């Protein structure tokens, strides 16, 4: 339950310009090098993702596994997504 709730929260923070959940799922899938269906089934709890898939999702969101599963609100974590450069910009 924590994983799905945090995944939804992070997807909103990392992809604020995405028009809807489908667009956020596609964006994350591309970044995580996974199929959109893999993200969707993990998000909906239809399947339990493997550790490898969870690591790819965390990487696609730009967070650590600790941040992905932390009960601490994401805005209080160091290097939280959504801080710094807007989506689409890369550090120089």
VEXKOL-366910 format. One line per field, with one value per atom (N, C-alpha, C, O): atom name; residue number from 1; residue in three letters; x, y, z. Coordinates in pm, whole numbers, plus 50000, padded with zeros to 5 digits. Each point is the difference from the previous one (the first is absolute). Example, Ala and Ser with C-alpha at 12.3 -4.5 7.8 and 13.67 -1.06 7.14 Angstrom:
<atoms>
atom = N, CA, C, O, N, CA, C, O
nr = 1, 1, 1, 1, 2, 2, 2, 2
rest = ALA, ALA, ALA, ALA, SER, SER, SER, SER
east = 51319, 49911, 50090, 50104, 49861, 50082, 49923, 50051
north = 49431, 50119, 50120, 49998, 50107, 50119, 50109, 50111
up = 50780, 50000, 50000, 50066, 49862, 50006, 50073, 50017
</atoms>
This chain:
<atoms>
atom = N, CA, C, O, N, CA, C, O, N, CA, C, O, N, CA, C, O, N, CA, C, O, N, CA, C, O, N, CA, C, O, N, CA, C, O, N, CA, C, O, N, CA, C, O, N, CA, C, O, N, CA, C, O, N, CA, C, O, N, CA, C, O, N, CA, C, O, N, CA, C, O, N, CA, C, O, N, CA, C, O, N, CA, C, O, N, CA, C, O, N, CA, C, O, N, CA, C, O, N, CA, C, O, N, CA, C, O, N, CA, C, O, N, CA, C, O, N, CA, C, O, N, CA, C, O, N, CA, C, O, N, CA, C, O, N, CA, C, O, N, CA, C, O, N, CA, C, O, N, CA, C, O, N, CA, C, O, N, CA, C, O, N, CA, C, O, N, CA, C, O, N, CA, C, O, N, CA, C, O, N, CA, C, O, N, CA, C, O, N, CA, C, O, N, CA, C, O, N, CA, C, O, N, CA, C, O, N, CA, C, O, N, CA, C, O, N, CA, C, O, N, CA, C, O, N, CA, C, O, N, CA, C, O, N, CA, C, O, N, CA, C, O, N, CA, C, O, N, CA, C, O, N, CA, C, O, N, CA, C, O, N, CA, C, O, N, CA, C, O, N, CA, C, O, N, CA, C, O, N, CA, C, O, N, CA, C, O, N, CA, C, O, N, CA, C, O, N, CA, C, O, N, CA, C, O, N, CA, C, O, N, CA, C, O, N, CA, C, O, N, CA, C, O, N, CA, C, O, N, CA, C, O, N, CA, C, O, N, CA, C, O, N, CA, C, O, N, CA, C, O, N, CA, C, O, N, CA, C, O, N, CA, C, O, N, CA, C, O, N, CA, C, O, N, CA, C, O, N, CA, C, O, N, CA, C, O, N, CA, C, O, N, CA, C, O, N, CA, C, O, N, CA, C, O, N, CA, C, O, N, CA, C, O
nr = 1, 1, 1, 1, 2, 2, 2, 2, 3, 3, 3, 3, 4, 4, 4, 4, 5, 5, 5, 5, 6, 6, 6, 6, 7, 7, 7, 7, 8, 8, 8, 8, 9, 9, 9, 9, 10, 10, 10, 10, 11, 11, 11, 11, 12, 12, 12, 12, 13, 13, 13, 13, 14, 14, 14, 14, 15, 15, 15, 15, 16, 16, 16, 16, 17, 17, 17, 17, 18, 18, 18, 18, 19, 19, 19, 19, 20, 20, 20, 20, 21, 21, 21, 21, 22, 22, 22, 22, 23, 23, 23, 23, 24, 24, 24, 24, 25, 25, 25, 25, 26, 26, 26, 26, 27, 27, 27, 27, 28, 28, 28, 28, 29, 29, 29, 29, 30, 30, 30, 30, 31, 31, 31, 31, 32, 32, 32, 32, 33, 33, 33, 33, 34, 34, 34, 34, 35, 35, 35, 35, 36, 36, 36, 36, 37, 37, 37, 37, 38, 38, 38, 38, 39, 39, 39, 39, 40, 40, 40, 40, 41, 41, 41, 41, 42, 42, 42, 42, 43, 43, 43, 43, 44, 44, 44, 44, 45, 45, 45, 45, 46, 46, 46, 46, 47, 47, 47, 47, 48, 48, 48, 48, 49, 49, 49, 49, 50, 50, 50, 50, 51, 51, 51, 51, 52, 52, 52, 52, 53, 53, 53, 53, 54, 54, 54, 54, 55, 55, 55, 55, 56, 56, 56, 56, 57, 57, 57, 57, 58, 58, 58, 58, 59, 59, 59, 59, 60, 60, 60, 60, 61, 61, 61, 61, 62, 62, 62, 62, 63, 63, 63, 63, 64, 64, 64, 64, 65, 65, 65, 65, 66, 66, 66, 66, 67, 67, 67, 67, 68, 68, 68, 68, 69, 69, 69, 69, 70, 70, 70, 70, 71, 71, 71, 71, 72, 72, 72, 72, 73, 73, 73, 73, 74, 74, 74, 74, 75, 75, 75, 75, 76, 76, 76, 76, 77, 77, 77, 77, 78, 78, 78, 78, 79, 79, 79, 79, 80, 80, 80, 80, 81, 81, 81, 81, 82, 82, 82, 82, 83, 83, 83, 83, 84, 84, 84, 84, 85, 85, 85, 85, 86, 86, 86, 86, 87, 87, 87, 87, 88, 88, 88, 88, 89, 89, 89, 89, 90, 90, 90, 90, 91, 91, 91, 91, 92, 92, 92, 92
rest = UNK, UNK, UNK, UNK, UNK, UNK, UNK, UNK, UNK, UNK, UNK, UNK, UNK, UNK, UNK, UNK, UNK, UNK, UNK, UNK, UNK, UNK, UNK, UNK, UNK, UNK, UNK, UNK, UNK, UNK, UNK, UNK, UNK, UNK, UNK, UNK, UNK, UNK, UNK, UNK, UNK, UNK, UNK, UNK, UNK, UNK, UNK, UNK, UNK, UNK, UNK, UNK, UNK, UNK, UNK, UNK, UNK, UNK, UNK, UNK, UNK, UNK, UNK, UNK, UNK, UNK, UNK, UNK, UNK, UNK, UNK, UNK, UNK, UNK, UNK, UNK, UNK, UNK, UNK, UNK, UNK, UNK, UNK, UNK, UNK, UNK, UNK, UNK, UNK, UNK, UNK, UNK, UNK, UNK, UNK, UNK, UNK, UNK, UNK, UNK, UNK, UNK, UNK, UNK, UNK, UNK, UNK, UNK, UNK, UNK, UNK, UNK, UNK, UNK, UNK, UNK, UNK, UNK, UNK, UNK, UNK, UNK, UNK, UNK, UNK, UNK, UNK, UNK, UNK, UNK, UNK, UNK, UNK, UNK, UNK, UNK, UNK, UNK, UNK, UNK, UNK, UNK, UNK, UNK, UNK, UNK, UNK, UNK, UNK, UNK, UNK, UNK, UNK, UNK, UNK, UNK, UNK, UNK, UNK, UNK, UNK, UNK, UNK, UNK, UNK, UNK, UNK, UNK, UNK, UNK, UNK, UNK, UNK, UNK, UNK, UNK, UNK, UNK, UNK, UNK, UNK, UNK, UNK, UNK, UNK, UNK, UNK, UNK, UNK, UNK, UNK, UNK, UNK, UNK, UNK, UNK, UNK, UNK, UNK, UNK, UNK, UNK, UNK, UNK, UNK, UNK, UNK, UNK, UNK, UNK, UNK, UNK, UNK, UNK, UNK, UNK, UNK, UNK, UNK, UNK, UNK, UNK, UNK, UNK, UNK, UNK, UNK, UNK, UNK, UNK, UNK, UNK, UNK, UNK, UNK, UNK, UNK, UNK, UNK, UNK, UNK, UNK, UNK, UNK, UNK, UNK, UNK, UNK, UNK, UNK, UNK, UNK, UNK, UNK, UNK, UNK, UNK, UNK, UNK, UNK, UNK, UNK, UNK, UNK, UNK, UNK, UNK, UNK, UNK, UNK, UNK, UNK, UNK, UNK, UNK, UNK, UNK, UNK, UNK, UNK, UNK, UNK, UNK, UNK, UNK, UNK, UNK, UNK, UNK, UNK, UNK, UNK, UNK, UNK, UNK, UNK, UNK, UNK, UNK, UNK, UNK, UNK, UNK, UNK, UNK, UNK, UNK, UNK, UNK, UNK, UNK, UNK, UNK, UNK, UNK, UNK, UNK, UNK, UNK, UNK, UNK, UNK, UNK, UNK, UNK, UNK, UNK, UNK, UNK, UNK, UNK, UNK, UNK, UNK, UNK, UNK, UNK, UNK, UNK, UNK, UNK, UNK, UNK, UNK, UNK, UNK, UNK, UNK, UNK, UNK, UNK, UNK, UNK, UNK, UNK, UNK, UNK, UNK, UNK, UNK, UNK, UNK, UNK, UNK, UNK, UNK, UNK, UNK
east = 50081, 49919, 50086, 49971, 50136, 50089, 50060, 50009, 50032, 50062, 49907, 50040, 49836, 49906, 49969, 49995, 49984, 49970, 50117, 49982, 50138, 50120, 50023, 50039, 49938, 50016, 49907, 50042, 49834, 49905, 50047, 49998, 50046, 50047, 50120, 50005, 50091, 50122, 49973, 50060, 49852, 49969, 49940, 50029, 49890, 49943, 50107, 49996, 50101, 50109, 50098, 50044, 49989, 50102, 49946, 50072, 49800, 49940, 49881, 49887, 50137, 49888, 49927, 49884, 50180, 49937, 49922, 49932, 50079, 49927, 49851, 49951, 49977, 49857, 49917, 49896, 50148, 49920, 50088, 50120, 49819, 50075, 50065, 50113, 49818, 50055, 50127, 50097, 49902, 50119, 50115, 50115, 49853, 50104, 50058, 50121, 49793, 50047, 50093, 50105, 49857, 50084, 50133, 50104, 49894, 50125, 50092, 50120, 49824, 50081, 50053, 50116, 49800, 50043, 50119, 50095, 49900, 50110, 50129, 50106, 49882, 50117, 50056, 50121, 49791, 50041, 50036, 50042, 49942, 50027, 49914, 50048, 49824, 49902, 49880, 49982, 49937, 49876, 49896, 49997, 49918, 49894, 49911, 49952, 50025, 49915, 50064, 49929, 50203, 50070, 49977, 49974, 50034, 49976, 49853, 49971, 49940, 49856, 49963, 49928, 50121, 49965, 50059, 49938, 50182, 50060, 49919, 49976, 49984, 49924, 49863, 49953, 49984, 49867, 50001, 49895, 50225, 50009, 49955, 49968, 50028, 49957, 50107, 49969, 50156, 50113, 50101, 50005, 50074, 50109, 50124, 50047, 50007, 50119, 50123, 50009, 50084, 50125, 50085, 49972, 50131, 50091, 50067, 50020, 50013, 50061, 49907, 50044, 49829, 49902, 49986, 49992, 50004, 49990, 50121, 49987, 50131, 50122, 49994, 50040, 49909, 49986, 49899, 50021, 49870, 49900, 50061, 49983, 50088, 50066, 50097, 50002, 50076, 50093, 49928, 50045, 49844, 49922, 49941, 49979, 49994, 49947, 50111, 49974, 50150, 50112, 50010, 50047, 49909, 50006, 50068, 50014, 50027, 50058, 49887, 49884, 50151, 49900, 49949, 49881, 50208, 49960, 49896, 49899, 50123, 49904, 49868, 49893, 50113, 49880, 49910, 49878, 50183, 49922, 49990, 49938, 50120, 50001, 49862, 49930, 50031, 49872, 50011, 49900, 50223, 50021, 49949, 50031, 49891, 49955, 50120, 50103, 49881, 50111, 50064, 50120, 49802, 50058, 50104, 50077, 49926, 50098, 50123, 50094, 49907, 50115, 50103, 49963, 50166, 50102, 49987, 49964, 50066, 49995, 49866, 49995, 49898, 49867, 49972, 50044, 49884, 49965, 49912, 49927, 50081, 49920, 50076, 49956, 50160, 50084, 50106, 50047, 49988, 50106, 49947, 49905, 50155, 49968, 49862, 49961, 49964, 49870, 50015, 50107, 49783, 49998, 50054, 49967, 50113, 50052, 50136, 50070, 49970, 50132, 50097, 49965, 50153, 50101, 50107, 50028, 50032, 50109, 50114, 50025, 50043, 50112, 50131, 50104
north = 49881, 50119, 50126, 50097, 49901, 50116, 50025, 50114, 49778, 50014, 50069, 50094, 49860, 50058, 50145, 50084, 49947, 50138, 50091, 50111, 49842, 50082, 50016, 50107, 49786, 50007, 50104, 50080, 49921, 50102, 50140, 50090, 49927, 50131, 50048, 50115, 49797, 50038, 50027, 50090, 49832, 50024, 50140, 50066, 49978, 50135, 50106, 50103, 49872, 50097, 50004, 50107, 49776, 49991, 50040, 50054, 49919, 50031, 50095, 49965, 50156, 50092, 50049, 50042, 49954, 50051, 49894, 50031, 49845, 49892, 50024, 50033, 49948, 50031, 49908, 50041, 49834, 49903, 49884, 49997, 49908, 49885, 49920, 49954, 50029, 49925, 50066, 49931, 50200, 50073, 49986, 49985, 50019, 49982, 49859, 49982, 49919, 49861, 49984, 49938, 50118, 49990, 50070, 49949, 50168, 50074, 49920, 49990, 49954, 49922, 49874, 49963, 49971, 49878, 50029, 49922, 50189, 50036, 50025, 49951, 50124, 50030, 49875, 49987, 49923, 49880, 49884, 49894, 50126, 49895, 49876, 49886, 50140, 49895, 50023, 50110, 49789, 50017, 50071, 49981, 50101, 50068, 49903, 50033, 49849, 49901, 49954, 49973, 50018, 49963, 50104, 49966, 50161, 50109, 49997, 50011, 49973, 50003, 49887, 50023, 49856, 49888, 50017, 49961, 50097, 50027, 50107, 49990, 50112, 50110, 49955, 50045, 49868, 49953, 49881, 49958, 49989, 49887, 49869, 49906, 50086, 49879, 49891, 49882, 50159, 49907, 50059, 50122, 49791, 50045, 50014, 49901, 50220, 50018, 49936, 49992, 49964, 49946, 50114, 50117, 49849, 50102, 50075, 50121, 49809, 50065, 50105, 50111, 49857, 50096, 50118, 50114, 49860, 50109, 50091, 50122, 49820, 50081, 50085, 50116, 49828, 50077, 50113, 50110, 49864, 50103, 50111, 50118, 49846, 50101, 50084, 50123, 49811, 50072, 50093, 50112, 49842, 50083, 50121, 50104, 49883, 50113, 50087, 50110, 49842, 50077, 49997, 50095, 49793, 49987, 49868, 49911, 50079, 49875, 49906, 50041, 49834, 49906, 50048, 49987, 50069, 50053, 50109, 50001, 50091, 50107, 49947, 50052, 49845, 49942, 49938, 50006, 49936, 49932, 50077, 49951, 50167, 50077, 50054, 50053, 49935, 50059, 50152, 50068, 49984, 50144, 50070, 49956, 50151, 50074, 50036, 50045, 49934, 50014, 50139, 50013, 50090, 50134, 50019, 50096, 49814, 50010, 49914, 50004, 49921, 49916, 50078, 50083, 49892, 50068, 49960, 49887, 50204, 49982, 49945, 49911, 50143, 49957, 50041, 50107, 49809, 50038, 50124, 50024, 50053, 50121, 50120, 50114, 49861, 50109, 50026, 49907, 50216, 50030, 50021, 50075, 49858, 50020, 49949, 49893, 50183, 49952, 49875, 49972, 49954, 49878, 50029, 50102, 49808, 50013, 50067, 49989, 50079, 50062, 49908, 49937, 50055, 49914, 50088, 50110, 49842, 50077, 50017, 49914, 50196, 50030, 49952, 50016
up = 50000, 50000, 50000, 49929, 50152, 50004, 49862, 49955, 49979, 49869, 49901, 49932, 50060, 49902, 50032, 49910, 50218, 50038, 49970, 49949, 50082, 49975, 49849, 49954, 49972, 49855, 49940, 49916, 50126, 49951, 50036, 49917, 50209, 50046, 49920, 49956, 50025, 49927, 49853, 49941, 49999, 49859, 49981, 49900, 50193, 49992, 50015, 49933, 50155, 50021, 49883, 49959, 49990, 49895, 49862, 49917, 50060, 49870, 50018, 49965, 50087, 50029, 49876, 50009, 49879, 49876, 49924, 49902, 50142, 49932, 50015, 50108, 49783, 49998, 50087, 50052, 49965, 50076, 50043, 49972, 50096, 50051, 49887, 50014, 49877, 49887, 49948, 49970, 50020, 49954, 50100, 49960, 50171, 50101, 49994, 50012, 49969, 49989, 49880, 50011, 49876, 49879, 50020, 49957, 50109, 50024, 50092, 49974, 50133, 50092, 49932, 50019, 49904, 49931, 49909, 49995, 49935, 49911, 50079, 49963, 50146, 50083, 50069, 50016, 50023, 50074, 49908, 50047, 49823, 49901, 50027, 49998, 50027, 50023, 49910, 49947, 50036, 49925, 50085, 50122, 49817, 50076, 50077, 50108, 49837, 50068, 50132, 50096, 49908, 50123, 50108, 50116, 49847, 50095, 50045, 50119, 49786, 50032, 50096, 50097, 49878, 50087, 50140, 50098, 49912, 50131, 50073, 50120, 49807, 50058, 50049, 50104, 49823, 50035, 50097, 50049, 49977, 50093, 49939, 50073, 49795, 49933, 50002, 49989, 50025, 50009, 50097, 50021, 50038, 50084, 49913, 49944, 50046, 49917, 50065, 50123, 49795, 50051, 50054, 49973, 50102, 50052, 49885, 50008, 49887, 49884, 49941, 49968, 50019, 49947, 50095, 49956, 50174, 50098, 49992, 50008, 49976, 49985, 49874, 50001, 49890, 49876, 50017, 49950, 50119, 50025, 50084, 49969, 50137, 50084, 49916, 50012, 49905, 49913, 49904, 49976, 49969, 49908, 50068, 49937, 50192, 50077, 50057, 50049, 49944, 50052, 50151, 50062, 49999, 50145, 50036, 49916, 50209, 50050, 50042, 50012, 50012, 50052, 50136, 50030, 50051, 50131, 49983, 50072, 49835, 49978, 49945, 50032, 49887, 49942, 50107, 49990, 50113, 50104, 50131, 50095, 49912, 50124, 50035, 49914, 50214, 50043, 50020, 50020, 49975, 50015, 49875, 49889, 50126, 49881, 49912, 50049, 49823, 49904, 50004, 49976, 50055, 50001, 50109, 49996, 50104, 50107, 49976, 50079, 49814, 49969, 49920, 49917, 50106, 49921, 49853, 49968, 49947, 49854, 49953, 49915, 50141, 49959, 49857, 49957, 49967, 49864, 50005, 50096, 49800, 49995, 50053, 49986, 50076, 50046, 49895, 49934, 50050, 49905, 49861, 49979, 49924, 49859, 49964, 50045, 49874, 49954, 49913, 49947, 50040, 49919, 49860, 49940, 50011, 49864, 49995, 49899, 50208, 50003, 50071, 50100, 49849, 50061, 50064, 49953, 50156, 50061, 49902, 49915, 50097, 49909, 50056, 49937
</atoms>
